[in-house]
Amino acid sequence: MDIFDRLSVFPRVPLTPLPTPLEFAANLSHFLGGPRIFFKRDDLTALAFGGNKTRKLEFIMADAIEKKADVVVTLGGVQSNWARQTASAARRLGMDVALVLEGEEPEQYQGNLLLDYLMGCDLRFVGRIPQDVEDKEIAGECPITGEVAGEIRAKGRAPYIAPLGGATPLGNLGYVSAAVELERQFSDMGISPQYLALATGTGGTQAGLALGVETLGAKTRVMGLSISRHTRPKEEEISELCNRTAEMLGMKHPRFCADHIDVTYDYVGAGYGVPTEEGIEAIKIVAGTEGIILDPVYSGKAMAGVIDLVRRGVLKKGEDVVFLHTGGAAAGFAYGDTLRSEKRGAE
Ligand SMILES: *Cc1c(COP(=O)(O)O)cnc(C)c1O
């Protein structure tokens, strides 16, 4: 059984037109003077401005439908792309949405939060969530979302808890499938890229891609540029996600260990959600050369990494680098004042 057959066993609800475009960024490549850079435009997926969670949600929401849910409950930051895309998917499928948002309610609703509000979500601001509680949410114990789900169930409704960031084996299938899609595009365009670079948060996207690329026998190296620091090395976590996803697909091979996964932490800056100067420069360079909008939390920091690696000669002329644009630009509106500094990007 090939990977395509294995994927087709899992119910999937179509939420976006696919494939997304794979585009050569001629101006950016010329500006940087290094490798040819291509954008995989997953920012052009559907669900209230799209992003990488859409592909995960095609599998996760299919599960919610199977379980006859009528309210989706999930957790995220106040500017969570995941929460906004989940809300959009739920609405499109005729379900209600309860969002547990980490942080205080801001005076002004902007970016993703504004979109959540417009979609009529039941918004619950819970302040700061301690790391151990968040870890339990990730592990599926759901101390916070479980309580909300219980309250909803008591009212006679059928809640479904969508896992934080969609980073479960089921959600990861979205990016195993994206790897298949990419391989076809590489072959159509006659390219064989050395690198596939992306912003890594929970690592689910990277895990799906790493598994997909490995299964297809492609030589492309999946390079995760982490946008947050963690107590536990991401490489370990992502390799475990790969193995759990492979098991779910009924595959005995490949088996991953941390050594198989590339993650760099050099471009995180002060931490998750805190813009870096290099990230803002990267946003302006890409906007000014390609008219493509990145965001300060994820894709801008990841692109800052790619630009730095080109400038340092790690990514070289003659190579091809694919940058997975994971979306996120909606969050950028909440960072307006920070982004509008006097410094200019590409002149
Ligand atoms: C969630 C997100 C990521 C990270 O994806 P993970 O699968 O959690 O690693 C990257 N970019 C954007 C814009 C996101 O919203």
The ligand as a Gaussian input file, in Angstrom:
#p B3LYP/6-31G(d) Opt

LIG

0 1
 C        0.444000      27.315000      13.865000
 C        1.308000      28.036000      12.917000
 C        2.608000      27.581000      12.611000
 C        3.235000      26.394000      13.288000
 O        2.654000      25.161000      12.960000
 P        2.885000      23.925000      13.912000
 O        2.273000      22.802000      13.191000
 O        2.215000      24.232000      15.213000
 O        4.351000      23.760000      14.117000
 C        3.349000      28.282000      11.685000
 N        2.869000      29.395000      11.105000
 C        1.641000      29.864000      11.368000
 C        1.201000      31.103000      10.701000
 C        0.817000      29.210000      12.296000
 O       -0.388000      29.705000      12.564000

